[in-house]
Amino acid sequence: MPSQKPVLLPWVKKTTHKNDRNVSPQKLLQITVMQEAAFSQMLRLERRRTERSGRQFMLVLISSKGFHATSGGTLVHRITTAIAWGTRETDILGWYEGDLTLGLLMTEIGEASPMAIEVIKRRISTEVQDALRSDNHHQLTITFRLFPQEMETKSDEKDGYTFYPDLSQKDASKKRKEKLKRIMDIIGSLSALMIFSPLIVIVAVFIKLSSKGPVLFSQNRIGQYGREFKFFKFRTMYVNNDSSIHREYTAKLIAGHGGLEHGNGLFKLVNDPRITFVGRFLRKTSLDELPQFVNVLMGSMSLVGPRPPLSYEYQRYQTWHKRRVLELKPGLTGLWQVEGRSRTTFDDMVRLDLRYAATRSIWVDLKILLRTPAAMFTGHGAC
């Protein structure tokens, strides 16, 4: 290992002296290891910096069942001392998950090359393994994650919010709010399906009579934590249509509406030849979205939240754009639908979703739901 130290990049350097390895576990823990809530907050702030600066950071997670043992303090001392020996003062060490997983937040490592990243990983792994070489009893799991490069679609729920421990709803008040929101979603979606059942039948008949193809349309969309789910709508387009029109439209919209038809602040895809006559009316009134009450009932969506994007839309998002789907469960309606719809730019739409995320409550949801019918049936700004 000593032969590798001279080739380390500037952000990976010694911050302790070898004599510091004799510091007592109590003193080291008090000085260097943040409590879980504080570490989670620092991770949240680092996400925000990266979203604007584009300078990536690394999150290192170290897990061991030995943290639960009576010698856990000694084990943590040896690991933290080893980590401190090979990192910067600006790197942050704390409990990612109390008594289970230690976290090392390596801030602003910039646009490091894959080789440089491998050097960092090898350095930390070697330091930790060397510290525990005399004791093979403790089994460690070390995970390295880069933000935002590895903040992509995940099939595993836990892996999906690795960078979002502050959103895992651990405290009682958040759990209570989420339960109330879920109860409201279940009651609201069931009630809507019963109330609108005659209208759903009528719409289905018109779709079937107006064009060939199925009544319902389903596709994969991106939901909370980047997980994909099956999204339902009434079919509004002819079958076997070319998606390149929409791909080009979303690319221009996300990039800043260059080349889109607009007027009075309105940016939208107009005269889409893929849409049927009945489909145009359904989209104008948002009646094509009635089947999404099934998504709400199944739990993949909520009554109120951001609209879920397609995978090719999500791939074009800037890092801060991704917050609108990573931090919130997608919804059937939201602030964008009742305040802006297609009259806003894409960035403004994202800002509305993020404002909802910061202020959301049961009362805010109820206000948005009450304003939604007017937005639907006036069709003001609808695509």
Number of C-alpha atoms within 10 A of each C-alpha: 9 5 6 10 14 8 10 14 14 8 18 21 16 15 16 17 10 11 7 13 17 11 13 12 18 11 10 18 19 10 10 15 20 19 16 20 16 14 24 22 14 16 25 16 12 20 24 15 17 19 19 11 12 18 18 21 24 23 21 20 20 20 19 19 14 19 20 12 13 9 10 16 18 16 20 20 22 20 20 23 25 23 24 24 21 22 21 18 16 12 19 20 23 24 21 27 17 13 18 14 20 25 24 24 20 23 21 20 17 14 12 14 9 9 9 15 17 11 18 20 16 13 19 20 18 15 19 21 16 15 17 17 11 8 11 9 9 14 12 17 11 16 13 15 15 16 20 20 11 14 19 16 19 16 13 11 12 12 13 19 20 18 22 18 19 18 16 13 13 10 9 9 10 13 13 12 15 15 12 14 18 18 13 17 22 20 12 16 23 15 13 14 18 11 11 12 13 11 14 17 10 11 19 17 12 13 23 14 11 13 18 11 15 13 17 15 16 13 11 15 21 25 27 24 29 27 20 20 18 12 21 20 19 24 24 22 21 18 15 8 11 11 9 9 13 14 14 11 18 22 17 15 20 18 14 14 17 13 10 17 11 14 9 7 10 17 23 22 16 10 9 12 12 18 17 18 15 19 24 18 15 20 18 19 20 19 18 24 17 22 20 22 25 19 22 22 20 13 15 19 27 27 28 25 26 30 22 25 19 17 14 13 18 21 14 14 15 15 20 19 20 22 22 27 25 23 20 23 22 27 22 22 22 26 25 22 24 20 18 19 22 19 22 19 19 20 15 13 23 20 18 21 23 22 13 21 16 9 9 15 15 14 9 15 20 14 13 21 18 12 16 18 14 13 21 20 13 11 16 18 19 19 18
